[in-house]
């Protein structure tokens, strides 16, 4: 069993309040959930900053290759949104022995 974790730091465009931030982040999370129903995704950080965001994605798979492939697709989905800029991506892969 392999568990993959992806943390994506985001810079949001013309956002001036936390309410506007939520209106940008929620559709991104909803799109990842819709395209990849087997992954867990949530806003995981920078909750009090209105121009920054952090999304965490986790997936469980039988193979490391499949886990990496799903995380790659999730990253592309998030990075493809025109209203956000990806600042950094952290990826971890845990095995059954960890």
C-alpha positions as CSV (number, residue, x, y, z in Angstrom):
1,X,0.0,0.0,0.0
2,X,1.2,3.5,-0.9
3,X,-0.1,6.8,0.4
4,X,0.7,10.0,-1.5
5,X,0.4,13.5,-0.1
6,X,0.5,16.7,-2.1
7,X,0.6,20.2,-0.6
8,X,0.2,23.1,-3.0
9,X,0.9,26.6,-1.9
10,X,-1.2,29.2,-3.9
11,X,-1.1,32.9,-4.6
12,X,-4.6,34.2,-5.4
13,X,-5.1,36.9,-7.9
14,X,-7.3,40.0,-7.3
15,X,-8.7,38.8,-3.9
16,X,-9.4,41.4,-1.2
17,X,-11.2,39.5,1.5
18,X,-11.5,36.0,3.0
19,X,-15.0,35.7,1.4
20,X,-13.5,36.3,-2.0
21,X,-10.7,33.8,-1.2
22,X,-13.3,31.1,-0.4
23,X,-15.1,31.8,-3.7
24,X,-11.8,31.0,-5.5
25,X,-10.6,28.1,-3.4
26,X,-13.9,26.2,-3.1
27,X,-14.4,25.6,-6.9
28,X,-10.8,24.4,-7.2
29,X,-11.4,21.8,-4.5
30,X,-14.7,20.9,-6.0
31,X,-13.1,20.3,-9.4
32,X,-10.4,18.0,-8.0
33,X,-13.1,16.0,-6.1
34,X,-15.2,15.7,-9.2
35,X,-12.4,14.6,-11.5
36,X,-10.8,12.3,-8.9
37,X,-13.4,10.9,-6.6
38,X,-11.0,8.6,-4.8
39,X,-8.7,11.3,-3.4
40,X,-9.1,13.4,-0.3
41,X,-8.7,17.2,-0.8
42,X,-9.1,20.1,1.5
43,X,-7.9,23.6,2.2
44,X,-5.1,23.0,4.7
45,X,-3.3,26.2,5.5
46,X,-3.0,30.0,5.2
47,X,-6.6,30.3,6.4
48,X,-6.3,33.8,7.7
49,X,-4.4,35.3,4.7
50,X,-6.7,36.5,1.9
51,X,-4.2,36.3,-1.0
52,X,-2.6,33.0,0.0
53,X,-4.0,29.5,0.1
54,X,-2.9,25.9,0.6
55,X,-4.5,22.8,-0.7
56,X,-3.7,19.3,0.6
57,X,-4.4,16.2,-1.5
58,X,-4.0,12.6,-0.4
59,X,-4.4,9.4,-2.3
60,X,-4.1,5.7,-1.4
61,X,-3.0,3.2,-4.1
62,X,-1.7,-0.3,-4.5
63,X,1.3,0.9,-6.6
64,X,3.7,3.8,-6.3
65,X,3.4,4.5,-10.0
66,X,-0.4,4.9,-9.8
67,X,-0.1,7.1,-6.8
68,X,2.3,9.4,-8.5
69,X,0.2,9.5,-11.6
70,X,-2.9,10.5,-9.7
71,X,-1.0,13.2,-7.8
72,X,0.5,14.5,-11.1
73,X,-3.0,14.8,-12.6
74,X,-4.3,16.6,-9.5
75,X,-1.4,19.0,-9.6
76,X,-2.1,19.8,-13.3
77,X,-5.7,20.3,-12.5
78,X,-5.0,22.9,-9.8
79,X,-2.2,24.6,-11.8
80,X,-4.4,24.9,-14.8
81,X,-6.8,27.4,-13.1
82,X,-6.1,30.9,-14.5
83,X,-7.1,32.7,-11.3
84,X,-4.4,31.2,-9.2
85,X,-0.6,30.9,-9.3
86,X,1.2,27.9,-7.8
87,X,4.0,29.0,-5.6
88,X,5.3,25.6,-4.5
89,X,4.4,22.0,-4.4
90,X,5.5,19.5,-1.8
91,X,5.0,15.8,-2.5
92,X,5.5,12.8,-0.1
93,X,5.1,9.1,-0.8
94,X,4.6,6.8,2.2
95,X,4.9,3.0,1.9
96,X,3.5,0.3,4.1
97,X,6.8,0.0,5.9
98,X,6.9,3.7,7.0
